[in-house]
Amino acid sequence: MRVSGKIITVGLCPCWDTVCRLDGADWGEHKVMSASSTRPAGKALNISRALAWMGQTNTAAGLWGSEDYTQMLKAMQALEEAIEVKMTVVKGSTRRNITVVDTAKSRDMHLRGKSGLATKKALVKLKDDLEAIVGKDSICVFAGAMPHKRLLDDVIRIIKSCSSRGAKIVLDTSGDALRKILDACEILLIKPNVEELCKLLGKRVKDNPKNLVKAGRKLLNKVEMVVISRGEKGAIVVTNKGAWQCRCVDSGRVLSTVGCGDYLLGGFLKGLKDTSDVDKALETAIKVATARAWGWTEEMTWLEARQEIKVKTARI
């Protein structure tokens, strides 16, 4: 299944991601960081950045706070040839997330701020803005945390508006929001991890290919494709035409798992634009997620990483 339209990522609860790296840490210590970085993020914008790294132009939409909007635009300038920023500017400041990476023990901690940008007024404005850029065959990727449940009906109206304009919808969220949107909207693709899949189905699913495929097939009456992320075990894609698994067969030092799921989805979408073979798209997804985990997306080009990373794919 090949997708042909422009990709538009939509983030309703975006953030600034600050990543602090240090070589060993414990409570009560005072450490000098080996490196730190801060950049505009959230799942939707991470997917946009992954696509840009692979050379795929895309549009980054969604909400952003007026108090730090200019700062965000400045931070995105380096990617302006690949990412067209079409954010809906709303009152307030964008939340801050902090990730502390202990490189000595290969562990990390994630601290998330609360997002307050989404209001009824803001979502009405976003709906109007999306109607101006979404067209036939657009791929609209609604990714990340969703606003409070009292605003989910407003989110559903936005998604249905995009669908009515001929767009295909990709959904990467979790919990009650995922369940409610799936029940109400036509969805092309979802990308749960194993834990999110269990919560969606309301029961425990063993993390093995046979059981995951069986679980994924239960969702095909609501969605065309289910990509199940399994962390270091790779991923599985389930469609009405079959199911495939793929994993990396190389070993490498994992610098951080932050954003790997977003890069997995970005890689899969890029694969769907390049080929009609779902298994080939999954291979691309695994290579991109692996490159992210190993820190190669900051050091290498996609062409270089694609040639170096070896994966194994099998039909289930």
C-alpha positions in Angstrom: 0.0 0.0 0.0 1.7 3.2 -1.2 0.7 6.7 0.1 1.2 9.6 -2.2 0.0 12.8 -0.6 1.9 15.3 1.5 2.5 14.4 5.1 1.2 16.7 7.8 2.0 16.1 11.4 -0.3 17.5 14.0 0.7 17.9 17.7 -1.9 19.0 20.2 0.4 18.9 23.2 3.8 19.9 21.9 6.8 20.5 24.1 10.4 21.7 24.4 12.7 18.6 24.9 15.8 19.2 27.1 18.1 16.2 27.1 21.0 16.1 29.6 23.7 13.5 29.2 26.1 12.6 32.0 28.5 9.7 32.7 27.0 8.1 35.8 24.7 9.7 38.3 22.9 9.0 41.5 20.6 10.9 43.9 22.2 13.6 45.9 25.2 14.0 43.6 26.4 17.1 41.8 27.5 16.2 38.3 28.9 18.1 35.3 26.9 17.3 32.2 28.8 15.8 29.3 26.3 17.3 26.8 22.9 19.0 26.8 20.4 20.1 24.2 17.0 21.8 23.9 14.8 21.7 20.9 11.1 21.9 19.8 9.6 18.5 20.1 6.6 16.3 21.0 5.7 13.1 19.1 4.4 14.9 16.0 7.4 17.2 15.6 9.7 14.3 16.2 8.1 12.4 13.4 8.5 15.5 11.2 12.2 15.6 12.1 12.6 11.9 11.3 11.1 12.4 7.9 13.3 15.4 7.3 16.4 13.4 8.2 15.4 10.9 5.5 14.9 13.7 2.9 11.1 13.6 3.0 9.5 17.1 3.0 6.6 17.5 5.3 4.4 20.0 7.1 4.5 20.5 10.9 1.1 21.6 12.2 -0.6 21.7 15.6 -0.6 24.0 18.5 2.3 26.2 19.8 2.4 28.8 22.6 2.6 32.5 21.6 5.2 33.2 24.3 7.9 31.0 22.8 6.7 30.8 19.2 9.5 33.0 17.8 12.0 30.9 19.7 10.6 27.8 18.1 10.8 29.2 14.6 14.4 30.1 15.2 15.2 26.6 16.4 13.5 25.1 13.3 15.4 27.2 10.8 18.0 24.6 10.1 15.2 22.3 8.8 13.2 24.8 6.9 14.0 23.3 3.5 12.4 20.0 4.6 9.8 21.1 7.2 7.2 23.7 6.5 6.1 25.0 9.9 2.3 25.7 10.0 1.6 25.9 13.7 -1.5 27.4 15.1 -0.3 30.0 17.6 -2.4 30.1 20.8 -2.1 31.9 24.1 0.4 30.6 26.6 3.8 29.0 26.7 4.7 25.5 25.5 5.5 22.9 28.1 9.0 21.7 29.0 10.1 18.1 29.2 13.4 17.0 30.6 15.3 13.7 29.9 18.3 12.8 31.9 20.5 10.1 30.2 23.0 8.2 32.3 25.5 7.0 29.6 27.5 4.9 32.1 24.6 2.7 33.0 22.6 3.0 29.8 19.5 4.3 31.6 17.3 7.4 31.4 14.6 9.3 33.2 11.8 11.4 31.7 10.2 14.3 33.4 7.2 15.7 31.7 5.5 19.1 32.2 1.8 19.6 31.9 0.4 21.0 28.7 -2.3 23.7 28.8 -2.4 25.0 25.2 -5.5 23.1 24.1 -8.7 24.9 24.8 -12.0 24.9 22.8 -11.1 28.2 21.3 -7.6 26.9 20.3 -9.0 23.8 18.8 -11.5 25.7 16.7 -8.6 27.9 15.4 -6.6 24.7 14.6 -9.5 23.2 12.7 -9.7 26.3 10.5 -6.0 26.4 9.9 -5.8 22.7 9.0 -8.7 23.1 6.5 -6.4 25.6 4.6 -3.6 23.1 4.2 -5.2 19.6 4.1 -6.2 18.3 0.8 -7.0 15.1 -1.1 -4.6 12.2 -0.3 -2.8 14.2 2.5 -1.5 12.0 5.3 -2.5 13.7 8.6 -0.5 12.2 11.5 -2.1 13.0 14.8 0.5 12.1 17.3 1.2 12.5 21.0 -0.8 13.1 24.1 -4.3 14.3 23.6 -6.1 17.1 25.5 -8.3 16.4 28.5 -11.2 14.1 27.8 -13.7 16.9 27.8 -12.0 18.2 24.7 -11.8 14.9 22.8 -15.0 15.6 20.9 -13.4 18.7 19.6 -10.4 16.7 18.5 -12.6 14.1 16.8 -14.3 17.0 14.9 -10.9 18.1 13.7 -9.9 14.6 12.5 -13.3 14.1 10.7 -12.8 17.5 9.0 -9.5 16.3 7.7 -11.0 13.0 6.5 -13.8 14.8 4.7 -11.2 16.7 2.7 -9.8 13.4 1.4 -7.0 13.0 3.9 -5.9 9.6 5.3 -5.4 9.6 9.1 -2.5 8.2 11.1 -3.0 8.0 14.8 -0.2 7.6 17.4 -1.6 8.2 20.9 -2.8 5.9 23.7 -5.3 5.2 26.5 -8.9 6.3 26.4 -8.2 8.9 23.7 -7.0 6.2 21.3 -10.0 4.0 22.0 -12.5 6.9 21.6 -11.0 8.2 18.3 -10.8 4.7 16.8 -14.5 4.2 17.5 -15.4 7.5 15.9 -13.1 8.0 13.0 -11.7 6.3 9.8 -8.1 5.5 10.6 -5.4 4.3 8.2 -2.8 3.3 10.7 -2.1 3.1 14.4 1.3 2.4 16.1 0.8 1.1 19.7 3.6 -0.5 21.7 2.8 -3.8 23.5 1.6 -2.1 26.7 -0.6 0.3 24.7 -2.0 -2.6 22.7 -3.0 -4.4 25.9 -4.7 -1.3 27.3 -6.6 -0.8 24.0 -7.9 -4.4 23.9 -8.5 -4.5 27.7 -6.5 -7.6 28.2 -2.9 -8.9 28.6 -1.2 -10.0 25.3 2.0 -12.0 25.5 4.9 -10.3 23.7 5.5 -12.9 21.0 4.7 -12.7 17.3 1.8 -15.1 17.2 -0.1 -13.5 20.0 0.6 -10.0 18.8 -0.6 -10.7 15.3 -3.8 -12.3 16.7 -4.4 -9.2 18.8 -3.6 -6.8 16.0 -6.1 -8.5 13.7 -8.9 -7.8 16.2 -8.4 -4.1 15.3 -8.6 -4.4 11.5 -12.3 -3.7 11.5 -11.4 -0.2 12.7 -8.0 0.5 11.1 -6.2 -0.7 7.9 -2.8 -1.2 9.4 -1.5 -1.9 12.9 2.3 -1.3 13.6 3.2 -2.8 17.0 6.4 -1.5 18.5 8.4 -4.0 20.5 11.5 -2.0 21.6 14.7 -3.9 21.1 12.7 -6.9 19.7 11.8 -4.8 16.6 8.2 -4.3 15.4 5.3 -6.1 13.7 2.9 -4.9 11.1 -0.6 -6.4 10.7 -2.9 -5.8 7.7 -5.7 -7.7 6.0 -3.2 -9.0 3.5 -0.8 -10.4 6.0 1.6 -9.8 8.9 5.4 -9.3 9.1 8.0 -8.9 11.8 11.3 -7.1 11.5 14.2 -6.6 13.9 17.8 -5.3 13.8 20.4 -8.1 13.7 23.3 -5.8 14.5 24.5 -4.8 17.9 25.2 -1.3 18.9 25.4 1.0 21.9 22.0 2.5 22.7 22.6 6.1 23.6 18.9 6.9 24.3 15.5 5.4 23.5 13.8 8.9 23.5 11.9 9.4 20.3 12.6 5.9 18.9 8.9 5.2 18.5 8.4 8.4 16.7 11.3 7.7 14.3 9.8 4.2 13.8 6.6 5.7 12.6 8.3 8.3 10.5 10.4 5.6 8.9 7.3 3.5 8.2 5.5 6.4 6.5 8.6 7.2 4.4 8.7 3.5 3.4 5.0 3.6 2.4 5.8 6.6 0.2 8.7 4.8 -1.5 7.2 1.4 -2.0 3.9 -0.4 -2.0 5.4 -3.3 0.0 4.4 -3.1 3.7 7.3 -5.4 4.7 9.8 -3.1 3.0 8.3 -0.1 4.8 8.7 -2.0 8.1 12.4 -2.5 7.3 12.9 1.2 6.7 11.1 1.8 10.0 13.4 -0.5 12.0 16.5 1.0 10.4 15.4 4.6 11.3 14.4 3.7 14.9 17.8 1.9 15.3 19.7 4.8 14.0 17.9 7.1 16.5 18.7 4.7 19.4 22.4 4.6 18.5 22.7 8.4 18.0 23.4 8.0 14.3 20.6 10.5 13.3 22.8 13.2 14.7 26.1 12.0 13.2 25.3 10.3 9.8 23.1 10.8 6.8 20.1 8.5 6.2 21.9 7.0 3.2 24.9 6.1 5.3 22.9 4.6 8.2 20.6 2.7 5.8 23.6 0.9 4.3 25.2 0.1 7.7 22.2 -1.2 9.7 21.2 -4.8 8.9 17.7 -6.1 9.6 15.8 -9.4 9.3 12.2 -9.5 8.1 9.9 -12.5 8.1 6.3 -13.1 7.3 4.3 -14.4 10.3 
